[in-house]
Amino acid sequence: MSGGAWTVVAVAGVTATYALGSRRLSSTPLSSPIVFVGAGILLGPAVLDTVDLKHDAAPILALLEAALALVLFTDAMTVRRRDLVTGGYLPGRLLGIGLPLSIGAGWLLAWPLLPGLTVWELALVGAILAPTDAALGETAMSSPRVPALVRHGLNVESGLNDGMVLPFFVLFLAAVPGTHYAEEGVSGVFWRALVLSTVLGLLVGGLGGRLLQWSRARGWVTREWRQIYPLALAAASYELAVVTDGSGFIAAWVAGFAFGFALRRYRTGHEQEDPDRGTAEFAENLGGLLAAISLLVFGAVLLGPALEHLSWRIILYAVLSLTVVRMLPVALALSGSGLRPPTVAYVGWFGPRGLASLVLALLVVEEHVHGVELLGRVVAITVGLSVLLHGVSAVALAGRYGRWHEKAAATTGDLREGTPVPESPARHRLGPLHQPEK
């Protein structure tokens, strides 16, 4: 039996085993990312050596790119303009102020701790580790005990910041000599990766959404194929940008926005369900499955080997990335918002790093950047530490913060955390893989 066949059997076995116990584990500190990453380490070269793809990176990169493109598309399609201004401040502040500050803080702290990297490689570290991943702290972002305003803000932030960091990443990569983007120059990258990819995404997503609603109005499309349709649009927008030397991820992200807008703008009168929810369900679940498998592969191929080359500099930077680099910008962004310190600390802590960071790091690997080994280890250890710490703390801290909010709301009539927010479709990065069955 070939090594590739054993890899498929191992991945399928872990996925099936977790699925059987997913309801029981959903309310425990043993989150699905912890299970999949842990299984990856166990099955990888560092322990059992069952899963070993390090000699052929193409399948790994293809899996991670497909997962991220689909996640970017489905996250963006459920975002409404009102989501950015609901409550008057939280999502907009986290994205407009907190995200750029996090990139800058990660860049500056990498300077003394990661010697040997150039100034633009250090900037790449800051950009790669800036986006957050809701799946790694799902309970903290979905627990009904947490105020709706906070849940809403964290979900909107995690759904958008991975796409918003892409322009920073592309421009930083263009400044590194020897990369594909550097050969095009900053001007070429701006027009192809940012402008052209955005236009392609708008065209594919907008036209695709309009055609779907036109077909639905005539009763031509079945519910099953309606749920398959977003997969085709996500793939089309991504590949069109790639073949034109643009950014497939930016195109997929923008296409998701345009598709969601078109679904709501041209909503047919007889629809009884939210057009986003009914159309995105299968794509979200598939994206979640790909993300889970990606975490297993990450544990086997990246994190396991990285654990064998630890240094105090890497560990310290990973800890600072999850604390100072995230929490200080959040505190600054929420200054003057009226939110209490426990809320600011809660929002600041739950900024887990996940899929987007892994894919961006692998894209740097593909570009053969000079300091790629150190950069890869830093990202691997940071994401691995985030999987563990945010997964273990999510249930306990959500309960503790919820109890604080209940007491504060009972004694304070104008608690800002109690600001009502309109209901929006929740983004389930791993779908039913870690949600309790109802």
C-alpha positions in Angstrom: 0.0 0.0 0.0 1.5 3.3 -1.1 2.3 6.2 1.3 -0.3 8.3 -0.4 -3.0 5.8 0.2 -2.0 5.5 3.9 -2.2 9.3 4.1 -5.8 9.3 2.7 -6.8 6.5 5.1 -5.3 8.4 8.1 -7.0 11.7 7.3 -10.3 10.0 6.6 -10.1 8.0 9.9 -9.4 11.1 12.0 -12.2 13.0 10.3 -14.7 10.2 10.8 -13.7 9.6 14.4 -14.1 13.3 15.3 -17.4 13.5 13.5 -18.8 10.6 15.7 -17.9 12.5 18.9 -18.4 16.1 17.6 -21.5 16.8 19.7 -20.0 15.5 22.9 -16.8 17.4 22.4 -18.4 20.7 21.3 -18.9 21.9 24.9 -15.4 20.9 26.1 -12.0 22.6 25.9 -11.0 19.9 23.3 -11.9 21.9 20.2 -11.9 20.5 16.7 -8.7 22.4 15.7 -6.9 20.9 18.7 -8.0 17.4 17.7 -7.0 17.8 14.0 -3.7 19.6 14.7 -2.8 17.1 17.5 -3.7 14.2 15.2 -1.5 15.7 12.5 1.5 15.9 14.8 0.9 12.3 15.9 0.6 11.0 12.3 3.4 13.1 10.9 7.1 12.5 10.5 7.8 13.7 14.0 6.0 10.6 15.5 4.4 7.8 13.5 5.4 9.1 10.0 2.1 8.0 8.5 1.4 11.4 6.8 4.5 12.8 5.0 4.0 15.2 2.1 7.0 17.3 2.7 8.7 16.1 -0.5 5.8 17.2 -2.7 4.4 20.5 -1.5 2.0 20.9 -4.4 -0.9 18.9 -2.8 -0.5 20.8 0.5 -0.6 24.1 -1.2 -3.5 23.2 -3.4 -5.6 22.0 -0.4 -4.8 25.1 1.7 -5.4 27.5 -1.2 -8.8 25.8 -2.0 -9.8 26.0 1.6 -8.9 29.7 2.0 -10.4 30.8 -1.3 -13.7 29.1 -0.3 -13.6 30.5 3.2 -12.9 34.0 1.9 -15.8 33.8 -0.6 -18.4 32.5 1.9 -17.3 34.8 4.7 -17.6 37.8 2.5 -20.9 36.9 0.9 -22.7 37.0 4.3 -21.4 40.5 5.3 -23.8 43.4 5.0 -22.8 47.0 5.0 -24.7 47.5 8.3 -22.4 44.9 9.9 -19.5 47.4 9.8 -21.4 50.1 11.6 -23.7 48.1 14.0 -23.3 49.4 17.5 -21.6 52.5 16.1 -18.0 51.3 16.5 -16.9 47.8 17.2 -16.3 46.1 13.8 -15.2 49.3 12.1 -12.7 50.0 14.9 -11.3 46.5 15.0 -10.8 46.5 11.2 -10.0 50.1 10.5 -7.7 50.8 13.5 -6.8 47.5 15.2 -5.8 45.6 12.1 -3.2 48.1 10.7 -1.8 48.6 14.2 -1.5 44.8 14.6 0.5 44.6 11.4 2.7 47.4 12.5 3.2 46.0 16.0 4.1 42.5 14.6 6.6 44.1 12.2 8.3 46.2 15.0 8.5 43.3 17.5 9.9 41.0 14.9 12.9 43.3 14.4 14.8 42.5 17.6 13.6 39.0 18.0 14.1 37.6 14.5 17.6 38.6 13.3 18.6 37.6 9.8 15.3 38.8 8.2 15.3 41.9 6.0 13.0 44.8 6.8 10.3 43.6 4.3 10.5 40.0 5.4 9.9 41.3 8.9 6.9 43.2 7.5 5.6 39.9 6.0 5.7 38.3 9.4 3.6 41.1 10.8 1.1 40.8 7.9 0.9 37.0 7.9 0.1 36.8 11.6 -2.4 39.7 11.6 -5.6 37.9 10.4 -7.7 36.0 12.9 -9.6 32.7 12.5 -13.0 32.3 14.2 -12.8 28.5 14.0 -10.0 28.4 16.6 -12.2 30.1 19.3 -15.7 29.3 18.1 -17.3 29.0 21.5 -15.9 32.4 22.5 -17.6 33.9 19.5 -20.9 32.1 19.5 -21.7 31.4 23.2 -25.2 32.9 24.0 -23.8 34.1 27.3 -21.5 36.5 25.5 -23.3 39.9 24.6 -24.6 39.9 21.1 -22.6 43.1 20.3 -19.3 41.3 21.2 -20.2 38.1 19.3 -21.2 40.2 16.3 -18.0 42.3 16.4 -15.7 39.3 16.6 -17.5 37.4 13.9 -17.4 40.3 11.5 -13.8 41.0 12.2 -12.7 37.4 11.7 -14.8 37.2 8.5 -13.1 40.3 6.9 -9.6 40.8 8.3 -8.1 37.9 6.3 -9.2 39.6 3.1 -8.2 43.0 4.2 -4.7 41.9 5.0 -4.1 40.6 1.5 -3.2 44.0 -0.1 -0.6 44.5 2.7 0.8 41.0 2.1 1.0 41.4 -1.7 2.8 44.8 -1.5 5.2 43.6 1.1 6.0 40.6 -1.0 6.6 42.8 -4.0 9.2 44.7 -2.0 11.2 41.4 -1.4 13.9 40.9 -4.1 13.6 37.8 -6.2 9.9 37.1 -5.7 7.4 36.8 -8.6 5.7 40.0 -7.4 9.0 41.9 -7.2 9.6 41.1 -10.9 6.4 42.9 -11.8 7.3 45.9 -9.6 5.0 47.7 -7.1 3.1 49.4 -10.0 2.5 46.2 -11.8 1.4 44.5 -8.5 -1.0 47.4 -7.8 -2.7 47.1 -11.1 -2.8 43.4 -11.5 -3.1 42.0 -7.9 -5.2 44.8 -6.5 -7.2 46.6 -9.3 -7.6 43.9 -11.9 -8.3 41.2 -9.3 -10.9 43.4 -7.7 -12.6 44.1 -11.0 -12.7 40.4 -11.9 -14.1 39.6 -8.5 -16.9 42.2 -8.8 -17.8 41.0 -12.3 -17.9 37.3 -11.4 -19.7 37.7 -8.1 -22.1 40.4 -9.2 -23.1 38.8 -12.5 -23.2 35.4 -10.9 -25.5 36.5 -8.2 -27.8 38.3 -10.6 -28.0 35.3 -12.9 -28.8 33.0 -9.9 -31.7 35.2 -8.8 -32.9 35.5 -12.4 -32.9 31.7 -12.6 -34.6 31.3 -9.2 -37.4 33.7 -10.2 -38.2 31.4 -13.1 -37.9 28.2 -11.1 -35.1 26.8 -13.2 -32.6 26.0 -10.4 -33.0 23.3 -7.7 -32.0 23.9 -4.1 -29.2 21.3 -4.4 -27.6 23.0 -7.4 -28.1 26.4 -5.9 -25.8 25.4 -3.0 -23.2 24.1 -5.5 -23.3 27.3 -7.5 -21.1 29.4 -5.1 -18.3 26.8 -5.4 -18.2 27.5 -9.2 -18.1 31.2 -8.7 -15.4 31.0 -6.0 -13.2 28.8 -8.3 -13.9 31.0 -11.4 -13.0 34.2 -9.7 -9.8 32.7 -8.1 -8.6 31.1 -11.3 -9.3 34.1 -13.5 -7.2 36.3 -11.3 -4.4 33.7 -11.2 -4.2 33.3 -15.0 -4.0 37.1 -15.4 -1.1 37.3 -12.8 -3.3 38.8 -10.2 -4.3 37.7 -6.7 -6.8 34.8 -6.6 -7.6 35.4 -3.0 -8.5 39.0 -3.4 -10.7 38.1 -6.4 -12.5 35.4 -4.4 -13.0 37.7 -1.5 -14.4 40.6 -3.6 -16.5 38.1 -5.5 -18.1 36.9 -2.3 -19.1 40.5 -1.4 -20.5 41.1 -4.9 -22.4 37.8 -4.9 -24.0 38.4 -1.5 -25.0 41.9 -2.5 -26.6 40.7 -5.7 -28.5 38.0 -3.8 -30.0 40.6 -1.5 -30.4 43.3 -4.1 -32.3 41.1 -6.5 -34.1 39.0 -4.0 -37.2 37.4 -5.4 -40.5 38.1 -3.7 -41.4 34.5 -2.9 -38.2 33.8 -0.9 -39.0 32.7 2.6 -35.4 32.1 3.8 -32.4 34.4 3.9 -30.8 34.1 0.4 -27.3 34.1 1.9 -28.0 31.3 4.4 -29.7 28.9 2.0 -27.1 29.4 -0.8 -24.0 29.4 1.3 -24.7 26.4 3.6 -23.0 23.7 1.6 -20.1 25.9 0.5 -19.5 26.8 4.2 -19.6 23.2 5.3 -17.2 22.1 2.5 -14.9 25.0 3.3 -15.0 24.0 7.0 -14.1 20.4 6.1 -11.2 21.5 3.9 -10.0 23.8 6.7 -10.1 21.0 9.3 -8.1 18.7 7.0 -5.7 21.6 6.4 -5.1 21.8 10.1 -4.3 18.1 10.3 -1.8 18.5 7.4 -0.4 21.6 9.1 0.2 19.6 12.3 2.0 16.8 10.3 4.0 18.7 7.8 4.7 22.1 9.4 4.2 22.2 13.2 5.7 18.8 14.0 9.0 19.5 12.3 9.0 23.1 13.7 8.8 21.8 17.3 12.2 20.1 16.7 13.8 23.5 16.0 12.5 25.7 18.8 14.4 28.7 20.1 13.6 31.2 22.8 13.3 33.9 20.2 10.6 32.0 18.3 8.7 31.1 21.4 8.8 34.6 22.7 7.7 36.1 19.5 4.8 33.6 19.2 3.6 34.6 22.8 3.9 38.3 22.1 2.1 37.9 18.8 -0.9 36.4 20.6 -0.9 38.9 23.4 0.8 42.3 22.9 0.6 42.4 19.1 -3.1 41.7 19.3 -4.3 43.1 22.6 -2.6 46.5 22.6 -3.9 47.5 19.2 -7.4 46.3 20.2 -7.2 48.4 23.4 -6.1 51.4 21.4 -8.8 50.8 18.8 -11.6 50.6 21.4 -10.3 53.6 23.5 -13.3 55.9 24.1 -15.8 53.3 22.9 -17.4 53.0 26.3 -16.7 49.3 26.6 -15.6 48.0 30.0 -12.1 46.7 30.6 -13.3 43.0 30.8 -14.8 43.4 27.3 -11.7 45.0 25.8 -9.6 42.2 27.3 -12.0 39.5 26.0 -12.0 40.9 22.5 -8.3 41.4 22.6 -7.6 37.8 23.7 -9.8 36.1 21.2 -7.8 36.9 18.1 -6.7 33.4 17.1 -4.4 32.8 14.2 -5.3 30.0 11.7 -5.9 29.1 8.1 -5.1 32.5 6.5 -1.7 32.7 8.2 -0.8 29.2 7.1 -1.7 29.8 3.4 0.1 33.2 3.3 3.2 31.6 4.9 3.2 28.8 2.3 2.9 31.3 -0.5 6.1 32.9 0.8 7.7 29.4 0.8 6.8 29.1 -2.8 8.5 32.4 -3.6 11.8 31.1 -2.1 12.3 34.1 0.2 15.7 34.2 1.8 14.5 33.8 5.4 11.7 31.4 4.7 12.8 28.7 7.1 12.7 31.0 10.1 9.5 32.7 8.9 7.8 29.3 8.5 8.8 28.2 12.0 7.6 31.4 13.5 4.2 31.1 11.8 3.9 27.4 12.6 4.7 27.8 16.3 2.4 30.9 16.6 -0.6 29.1 15.0 0.1 26.0 17.0 0.2 27.9 20.2 -3.0 29.7 19.2 -4.8 26.5 18.5 -3.9 25.2 21.9 -4.4 28.3 24.0 -7.5 29.8 22.4 -9.1 26.3 22.1 -8.6 25.4 25.7 -9.6 28.8 27.1 -12.7 29.4 24.9 -15.3 27.6 26.9 -14.1 28.7 30.3 -13.5 32.4 29.4 -16.8 32.6 27.6 -18.6 31.4 30.7 -16.6 33.7 33.0 -17.1 36.7 30.8 -20.8 35.9 30.4 -21.3 35.8 34.2 -19.5 39.2 34.5 -21.8 40.7 31.9 -24.9 39.3 33.6 -23.9 40.9 36.9 -22.8 44.2 35.3 -26.1 44.4 33.3 -28.1 43.8 36.4 -26.5 46.7 38.2 -25.9 49.1 35.3 -28.7 50.3 33.2 -26.7 51.9 30.3 -24.1 49.2 29.8 -22.6 49.7 26.4 -22.1 46.0 25.9 -25.9 45.6 25.9 -26.3 47.7 22.7 -28.7 45.7 20.5 -27.5 44.5 17.1 -29.6 43.3 14.1 -29.4 39.6 13.5 -27.0 38.6 10.8 -26.1 35.2 9.4 -23.4 33.6 11.6 -20.3 32.3 9.9 -19.5 28.7 10.9 -16.0 28.1 9.7 -16.2 24.4 10.5 -19.9 24.0 10.2 -21.4 21.0 11.9 -18.0 19.5 12.6 -18.0 21.2 16.0 -21.5 22.5 16.5 -23.8 20.6 18.8 -26.7 18.8 17.1 -30.1 20.3 17.8 
